């Protein structure tokens, strides 16, 4: 009787505490779990970073078709003999020189390198986007497996509790039969042992729930201390599907057309082929246009100012005046120039020394120590590597589909067999229970029948969720959304 009271108290406390614990727990649907895992997945985040990097490359390469613009300045102190850039003459003195320049250039012809690089960037963006989608789908499948594992564990826990309740009811019936003298007292011992085993089963089932929830939280990168419950979508029924009607070839073709990873591989192959064209373009000449404005300042530059100077000179003259010899003077003006030197102002020099240039340059690679040829060969090998990788991916996809379909068929047969076993063992248990109730069967026979039924019911639950997950895998390969 003590065992019965202890077990009853244990179950009562569990039933009393569960509603209070659930109040602080968040409810999560499969869709919310998938969304949370996709948002926090480092793999998905890296895929999104790859998309942004590819977009940055595209924006940069598009701008390479337009002219650039650069400016610069130089400041220098010189002593000794040097060429003054403002006069192009040799000077031997200490000097301060400042130069300014603005230059621009644009590529007119690169053998198609810029155009093909832009095409390659667009292919890389599309491949990165599809790889990100594939990562999200892979995460969704992982979450679905963990989510179904939680539902499986919870259903097994519910089944274990129901068997415990049934065993307690049988104890009450046994006590009545013992009291009526229809069963010996030792029959109660068998049932007490059965209750103890079922209590252990409940604890194991609860541990399985906790571990499956832990796995789900880890996939969602959630704090392990956070309390959550998963939403059970009503009655989880197994759909009636005819797996024999599914064609492997048709499923493969559907998966080939819908799997983002397969499409990403094709874009990566096209990108590799474009890289070959880019490498080959380096054999072609490059034509560029350029232009610039330059100016200089030197503290050695001077301004020479000329001023006109008039000088009056008295020249002696001789002659006769009225027959008398006479001597006199004549003022004779003379014109000259006086040169004065002064500093050449900074901004005046900058403006006066402006010079402009414009031109076209053509370069053609004659010999680059095999660099161009090696780059072309590497690009071709990379293309072949991507092509073989895609072929391996496609072969693996067919093998995975074949295995998924075969596993689903096996899971369906296992589930159907488990259902048949439960039907037979349930009838056997009901028959044994009726005999036990009238005293014609002992507790050992009843316990054995009940344990056999419990094992069969547990197998039904396990095989049901295994079959459901196998069906989700088939949905995954057929491009269907992962949902219950």
C-alpha positions as CSV (number, residue, x, y, z in Angstrom):
1,X,0.0,0.0,0.0
2,X,2.9,2.3,0.7
3,X,4.2,2.0,-2.9
4,X,0.7,2.8,-4.2
5,X,0.4,5.9,-2.0
6,X,3.9,7.1,-3.0
7,X,3.2,6.7,-6.7
8,X,-0.1,8.4,-6.4
9,X,1.5,11.3,-4.6
10,X,4.2,11.5,-7.3
11,X,1.8,11.7,-10.2
12,X,-0.5,14.2,-8.3
13,X,2.4,16.5,-7.8
14,X,3.5,16.2,-11.4
15,X,0.0,16.9,-12.6
16,X,-0.3,19.9,-10.2
17,X,3.1,21.5,-11.1
18,X,2.9,21.1,-14.9
19,X,0.2,23.8,-15.5
20,X,2.2,26.3,-13.5
21,X,5.5,25.5,-15.3
22,X,3.8,25.9,-18.7
23,X,2.7,29.4,-17.9
24,X,6.3,30.7,-18.1
25,X,7.1,28.7,-21.3
26,X,6.9,30.1,-24.8
27,X,5.0,28.2,-27.4
28,X,6.8,27.6,-30.7
29,X,5.4,26.3,-34.0
30,X,7.5,24.5,-36.5
31,X,7.4,27.5,-38.8
32,X,8.7,29.8,-36.0
33,X,11.4,27.4,-35.1
34,X,12.6,27.2,-38.7
35,X,12.5,31.0,-39.0
36,X,14.5,31.4,-35.8
37,X,17.1,28.9,-36.8
38,X,17.5,30.4,-40.3
39,X,18.0,33.9,-38.8
40,X,20.6,32.9,-36.3
41,X,22.4,30.2,-38.3
42,X,26.0,31.2,-38.9
43,X,26.1,29.3,-42.1
44,X,23.1,31.3,-43.5
45,X,24.7,34.5,-42.2
46,X,27.9,33.7,-44.0
47,X,25.9,33.0,-47.2
48,X,24.3,36.4,-46.9
49,X,27.8,38.0,-46.5
50,X,28.9,36.3,-49.7
51,X,25.9,37.9,-51.5
52,X,26.9,41.3,-50.2
53,X,30.6,40.8,-51.2
54,X,29.5,39.8,-54.7
55,X,27.3,42.9,-55.0
56,X,30.2,45.1,-53.9
57,X,32.4,43.5,-56.6
58,X,29.7,44.2,-59.2
59,X,29.3,47.9,-58.2
60,X,33.1,48.3,-58.3
61,X,33.6,46.7,-61.7
62,X,30.7,48.7,-63.2
63,X,32.5,51.9,-62.2
64,X,35.7,50.8,-63.9
65,X,34.2,51.7,-67.2
66,X,34.2,55.4,-66.3
67,X,37.1,57.8,-65.9
68,X,38.9,58.1,-62.6
69,X,40.1,61.4,-61.1
70,X,43.1,61.8,-58.8
71,X,44.8,64.9,-57.3
72,X,48.1,65.3,-55.5
73,X,50.7,67.7,-54.2
74,X,54.4,67.6,-53.3
75,X,56.3,69.7,-50.9
76,X,60.1,69.6,-50.9
77,X,63.1,71.4,-49.5
78,X,66.2,71.3,-51.7
79,X,69.8,72.4,-51.4
80,X,72.7,72.2,-53.8
81,X,72.3,72.0,-57.5
82,X,68.9,71.3,-58.9
83,X,66.5,72.1,-61.7
84,X,63.9,74.7,-60.7
85,X,60.6,73.3,-62.1
86,X,59.2,76.8,-62.6
87,X,62.1,77.9,-64.9
88,X,63.6,74.5,-65.9
89,X,67.0,76.1,-65.2
90,X,69.8,74.9,-62.9
91,X,70.0,76.5,-59.5
92,X,72.5,76.2,-56.7
93,X,70.8,77.3,-53.6
94,X,68.4,76.2,-50.9
95,X,64.8,76.3,-52.2
96,X,61.3,75.4,-51.3
97,X,59.2,73.8,-54.1
98,X,55.5,73.0,-54.1
99,X,53.7,71.2,-57.0
100,X,50.0,70.4,-57.6
101,X,48.4,68.0,-60.1
102,X,45.0,66.7,-61.2
103,X,45.0,63.6,-63.4
104,X,42.3,61.5,-65.0
105,X,42.3,58.3,-67.0
106,X,39.8,55.9,-68.6
107,X,40.2,52.5,-70.3
108,X,38.9,52.5,-73.8
109,X,39.6,48.9,-74.8
110,X,40.6,45.9,-72.6
111,X,39.8,43.0,-74.9
112,X,36.4,42.6,-73.2
113,X,37.8,42.1,-69.7
114,X,35.6,44.7,-68.0
115,X,32.4,43.5,-69.8
116,X,33.1,39.9,-68.9
117,X,34.0,40.7,-65.4
118,X,30.6,42.4,-64.9
119,X,28.9,39.4,-66.3
120,X,30.9,37.2,-63.9
121,X,29.9,39.3,-61.0
122,X,26.2,39.0,-61.8
123,X,26.6,35.2,-62.0
124,X,28.4,35.2,-58.7
125,X,25.6,37.1,-57.1
126,X,23.0,34.7,-58.4
127,X,25.0,31.7,-57.2
128,X,25.5,33.2,-53.8
129,X,21.8,33.9,-53.4
130,X,20.9,30.3,-54.4
131,X,23.5,28.9,-52.0
132,X,21.9,31.0,-49.2
133,X,18.5,29.5,-50.1
134,X,20.0,26.0,-50.0
135,X,21.5,26.7,-46.6
136,X,18.1,27.9,-45.4
137,X,16.4,24.7,-46.7
138,X,19.0,22.5,-45.1
139,X,18.4,24.3,-41.8
140,X,14.6,23.8,-42.2
141,X,15.1,20.1,-42.6
142,X,17.3,19.8,-39.5
143,X,14.7,21.8,-37.5
144,X,11.9,19.6,-38.7
145,X,13.8,16.4,-37.6
146,X,14.5,17.9,-34.2
147,X,10.9,19.2,-33.9
148,X,9.4,15.8,-34.8
149,X,11.8,14.2,-32.3
150,X,10.3,16.4,-29.6
151,X,6.8,15.4,-30.6
152,X,7.8,11.8,-30.6
153,X,9.3,12.1,-27.1
154,X,6.3,13.9,-25.7
155,X,3.9,11.3,-27.2
156,X,5.9,8.5,-25.7
157,X,5.8,10.4,-22.4
158,X,2.0,10.7,-22.6
159,X,1.7,7.0,-23.4
160,X,3.8,6.1,-20.4
161,X,1.7,8.2,-18.1
162,X,-1.5,6.6,-19.5
163,X,-0.1,3.1,-18.8
164,X,0.8,4.3,-15.3
165,X,-2.8,5.4,-14.8
166,X,-4.0,2.0,-16.2
167,X,-1.7,0.1,-13.8
168,X,-3.0,2.1,-10.8
169,X,-6.6,1.2,-11.9
170,X,-5.6,-2.4,-12.1
171,X,-4.1,-2.2,-8.6
172,X,-7.5,-1.0,-7.3
173,X,-9.2,-3.9,-9.1
174,X,-6.7,-6.3,-7.8
175,X,-7.2,-5.1,-4.2
176,X,-10.9,-5.7,-4.6
177,X,-10.3,-9.3,-6.0
178,X,-7.9,-10.0,-3.2
179,X,-10.3,-8.8,-0.6
180,X,-13.0,-10.9,-2.2
181,X,-10.7,-13.9,-2.0
182,X,-10.5,-14.4,-5.8
183,X,-6.8,-13.7,-6.1
184,X,-3.8,-14.4,-3.8
185,X,-2.1,-11.4,-2.1
186,X,1.2,-12.0,-4.1
187,X,-0.6,-10.8,-7.2
188,X,-0.4,-7.3,-5.8
189,X,3.4,-7.6,-5.7
190,X,3.6,-8.2,-9.5
191,X,1.5,-5.1,-10.1
192,X,3.6,-3.0,-7.7
193,X,6.7,-4.0,-9.6
194,X,4.9,-3.1,-12.9
195,X,4.1,0.4,-11.5
196,X,7.8,0.8,-10.5
197,X,8.9,-0.1,-14.0
198,X,6.4,2.3,-15.5
199,X,7.6,5.0,-13.2
200,X,11.1,4.5,-14.6
201,X,9.7,4.6,-18.1
202,X,8.1,7.9,-17.3
203,X,11.4,9.3,-16.1
204,X,13.2,8.0,-19.1
205,X,10.5,9.5,-21.4
206,X,10.8,12.8,-19.7
207,X,14.6,12.7,-20.1
208,X,14.1,12.0,-23.8
209,X,11.8,15.1,-24.0
210,X,14.4,17.3,-22.3
211,X,17.2,16.0,-24.6
212,X,15.1,16.5,-27.8
213,X,14.2,20.0,-26.6
214,X,17.9,20.7,-25.9
215,X,18.8,19.6,-29.5
216,X,16.1,21.8,-30.9
217,X,17.3,24.8,-28.9
218,X,20.9,24.2,-30.1
219,X,19.8,24.2,-33.7
220,X,18.0,27.5,-33.1
221,X,21.0,29.0,-31.2
222,X,18.7,29.6,-28.3
223,X,19.7,30.0,-24.7
224,X,19.5,26.5,-23.2
225,X,18.0,27.9,-20.0
226,X,15.0,29.3,-21.9
227,X,11.8,27.3,-21.3
228,X,9.9,26.5,-24.4
229,X,7.2,24.1,-25.6
230,X,6.5,23.0,-29.1
231,X,3.1,23.4,-30.6
232,X,1.5,20.1,-31.5
233,X,-0.7,20.6,-34.6
234,X,-3.8,18.9,-33.3
235,X,-3.8,15.2,-34.1
236,X,-0.5,14.2,-35.9
237,X,-1.8,11.8,-38.5
238,X,0.1,9.9,-41.0
239,X,-1.0,10.8,-44.6
240,X,-2.2,8.1,-46.8
241,X,0.4,8.1,-49.6
242,X,1.2,5.5,-52.3
243,X,5.0,5.5,-52.4
244,X,5.1,2.9,-55.1
245,X,3.5,5.4,-57.5
246,X,6.5,7.8,-57.0
247,X,9.0,7.7,-59.9
248,X,12.6,8.1,-59.0
249,X,13.3,9.8,-62.3
250,X,10.4,12.2,-62.0
251,X,11.4,13.1,-58.4
252,X,15.1,13.5,-59.5
253,X,14.0,15.9,-62.3
254,X,11.8,17.8,-59.9
255,X,14.6,18.1,-57.4
256,X,17.1,19.0,-60.1
257,X,14.8,21.9,-61.1
258,X,13.9,23.1,-57.6
259,X,17.0,22.5,-55.4
260,X,18.8,25.9,-55.1
261,X,22.2,24.1,-54.7
262,X,21.9,22.5,-58.1
263,X,21.0,25.8,-59.8
264,X,23.9,27.5,-57.9
265,X,26.3,25.0,-59.3
266,X,25.3,25.9,-62.8
267,X,25.8,29.6,-62.2
268,X,29.2,28.8,-60.7
269,X,30.1,26.8,-63.8
270,X,29.1,29.8,-66.0
271,X,31.1,32.1,-63.8
272,X,34.2,29.8,-64.2
273,X,33.7,29.9,-67.9
274,X,33.6,33.6,-67.8
275,X,36.8,33.6,-65.8
276,X,38.4,31.9,-68.8
277,X,37.4,34.7,-71.1
278,X,38.7,37.2,-68.6
279,X,42.1,35.5,-68.4
280,X,42.3,35.3,-72.2
281,X,41.6,39.0,-72.6
282,X,45.0,39.8,-71.1
283,X,46.5,38.7,-74.4
284,X,44.8,41.6,-76.1
285,X,46.1,45.2,-76.3
286,X,44.9,47.8,-73.8
287,X,44.0,51.3,-74.9
288,X,43.6,54.1,-72.4
289,X,43.0,57.8,-72.5
290,X,44.5,60.2,-70.0
291,X,44.7,63.9,-69.2
292,X,46.0,66.1,-66.5
293,X,46.7,69.6,-65.2
294,X,49.9,70.5,-63.3
295,X,51.4,73.5,-61.7
296,X,54.4,74.4,-59.6
297,X,55.7,77.0,-57.1
298,X,59.3,77.8,-56.2
299,X,60.6,80.4,-53.7
300,X,63.5,81.0,-56.1
301,X,61.2,82.4,-58.7
302,X,61.4,86.2,-58.9
303,X,59.5,89.0,-60.7
304,X,61.7,91.5,-62.6
305,X,60.1,95.0,-62.8
306,X,61.5,97.5,-65.5
307,X,61.1,101.2,-65.1
308,X,62.0,103.8,-67.8
309,X,64.6,106.4,-66.6
310,X,65.3,109.7,-68.5
311,X,68.7,111.3,-68.0
312,X,69.6,114.9,-69.0
313,X,73.2,115.4,-70.1
314,X,74.9,118.8,-70.7
315,X,77.0,118.7,-73.8
316,X,79.4,121.6,-74.6
317,X,79.0,123.3,-78.0
318,X,81.1,126.0,-79.7
319,X,80.1,128.5,-82.3
320,X,80.1,132.2,-83.3
321,X,77.7,134.8,-82.2
322,X,77.9,138.0,-84.2
323,X,81.3,137.0,-85.4
324,X,82.5,136.4,-81.9
325,X,83.5,132.8,-80.9
326,X,81.2,131.5,-78.3
327,X,81.0,128.4,-76.0
328,X,77.7,127.0,-74.6
329,X,75.9,123.9,-73.3
330,X,73.0,121.8,-74.7
331,X,70.9,119.5,-72.5
332,X,70.6,116.2,-74.2
333,X,68.0,113.7,-72.8
334,X,68.8,109.9,-72.8
335,X,66.3,107.1,-72.1
336,X,67.2,103.9,-70.1
337,X,65.6,101.1,-68.0
338,X,66.0,100.3,-64.4
339,X,65.3,96.6,-63.4
340,X,64.2,95.7,-59.9
341,X,63.8,92.2,-58.5
342,X,61.0,91.1,-56.1
343,X,59.4,87.9,-54.9
344,X,56.9,86.0,-57.1
345,X,53.6,85.6,-55.1
346,X,52.5,82.0,-54.4
347,X,49.1,82.1,-56.0
348,X,50.4,84.0,-59.0
349,X,52.9,81.3,-59.6
350,X,50.3,78.6,-59.2
351,X,48.1,80.2,-61.8
352,X,50.8,81.3,-64.2
353,X,52.5,77.9,-64.2
354,X,49.5,75.8,-65.2
355,X,50.1,73.2,-67.8
356,X,47.7,70.7,-69.4
357,X,48.2,67.3,-71.1
358,X,46.0,64.9,-72.9
359,X,46.7,61.7,-74.7
360,X,46.1,58.0,-75.5
361,X,48.3,55.1,-74.5
362,X,48.4,51.6,-76.0
363,X,50.0,48.7,-74.3
364,X,50.5,45.2,-75.7
365,X,52.0,42.2,-73.8
366,X,54.9,40.9,-75.8
367,X,56.5,38.7,-73.2
368,X,55.3,38.3,-69.5
369,X,57.3,35.2,-68.5
370,X,54.3,32.9,-69.2
371,X,52.1,34.7,-66.7
372,X,49.1,35.1,-69.1
373,X,49.3,31.5,-70.4
374,X,49.5,30.1,-66.9
375,X,46.4,32.2,-65.8
376,X,44.5,30.9,-68.8
377,X,45.4,27.3,-68.0
378,X,44.4,27.7,-64.3
379,X,41.1,29.2,-65.3
380,X,40.4,26.2,-67.6
381,X,41.3,23.7,-64.8
382,X,39.0,25.6,-62.4
383,X,36.2,25.3,-64.9
384,X,36.7,21.6,-65.2
385,X,36.9,21.3,-61.4
386,X,33.5,23.1,-61.0
387,X,32.0,20.9,-63.8
388,X,33.1,17.7,-62.1
389,X,31.9,19.0,-58.7
390,X,28.5,19.6,-60.2
391,X,28.4,16.1,-61.7
392,X,29.2,14.7,-58.3
393,X,26.5,16.8,-56.7
394,X,24.0,15.5,-59.3
395,X,25.0,11.9,-58.8
396,X,24.8,12.3,-55.1
397,X,21.3,13.8,-55.5
398,X,20.1,10.8,-57.4
399,X,21.6,8.4,-54.8
400,X,20.0,10.5,-51.9
401,X,16.6,10.4,-53.6
402,X,16.9,6.6,-54.2
403,X,17.8,6.1,-50.5
404,X,15.1,8.5,-49.3
405,X,12.4,6.8,-51.2
406,X,13.6,3.3,-50.2
407,X,13.9,4.4,-46.5
408,X,10.4,5.9,-46.7
409,X,8.9,2.7,-48.1
410,X,10.7,0.7,-45.3
411,X,9.4,3.1,-42.7
412,X,5.9,2.8,-44.0
413,X,6.0,-1.0,-43.9
414,X,7.4,-0.8,-40.3
415,X,4.6,1.5,-39.3
416,X,1.9,-0.6,-40.8
417,X,3.4,-3.7,-39.2
418,X,3.5,-2.0,-35.8
419,X,-0.2,-1.0,-36.2
420,X,-1.1,-4.6,-37.0
421,X,0.9,-5.8,-33.9
422,X,-0.9,-3.3,-31.7
423,X,-4.3,-4.5,-32.9
424,X,-3.4,-8.2,-32.2
425,X,-1.8,-7.5,-28.8
426,X,-4.6,-5.1,-27.8
427,X,-7.1,-7.9,-28.3
428,X,-4.9,-10.3,-26.4
429,X,-4.5,-7.8,-23.5
430,X,-8.3,-7.2,-23.4
431,X,-8.9,-10.9,-23.3
432,X,-6.4,-11.4,-20.5
433,X,-7.8,-8.5,-18.6
434,X,-11.3,-10.0,-18.7
435,X,-9.9,-13.3,-17.3
436,X,-8.0,-11.3,-14.6
437,X,-11.1,-9.5,-13.6
438,X,-13.0,-12.7,-13.0
439,X,-10.0,-14.4,-11.4
440,X,-9.1,-16.9,-14.1
441,X,-5.8,-15.2,-15.0
442,X,-3.0,-14.1,-12.6
443,X,-1.2,-10.8,-12.4
444,X,1.9,-12.1,-14.1
445,X,-0.2,-13.0,-17.2
446,X,-1.9,-9.6,-17.2
447,X,1.5,-7.8,-16.7
448,X,3.0,-9.8,-19.5
449,X,0.2,-9.0,-21.9
450,X,0.3,-5.3,-20.9
451,X,4.0,-5.1,-21.4
452,X,3.8,-6.6,-24.8
453,X,1.1,-4.1,-25.8
454,X,3.1,-1.3,-24.3
455,X,6.2,-2.2,-26.4
456,X,4.0,-2.5,-29.5
457,X,2.4,0.9,-28.8
458,X,5.9,2.5,-28.3
459,X,7.0,1.0,-31.6
460,X,3.9,2.5,-33.3
461,X,4.8,5.9,-32.0
462,X,8.4,5.6,-33.0
463,X,7.7,4.2,-36.4
464,X,5.0,6.9,-37.0
465,X,7.3,9.8,-36.4
466,X,10.1,8.1,-38.3
467,X,7.8,7.6,-41.3
468,X,6.6,11.3,-41.0
469,X,10.2,12.5,-41.1
470,X,10.9,10.3,-44.1
471,X,8.0,11.9,-45.8
472,X,9.4,15.3,-45.0
473,X,12.6,14.4,-46.7
474,X,10.7,13.4,-49.8
475,X,8.9,16.8,-49.6
476,X,12.3,18.4,-49.4
477,X,13.5,16.8,-52.6
478,X,10.3,17.7,-54.3
479,X,10.8,21.4,-53.5
480,X,7.8,21.5,-51.0
481,X,7.8,23.7,-47.9
482,X,8.6,21.9,-44.7
483,X,5.5,22.0,-42.5
484,X,3.2,19.7,-40.5
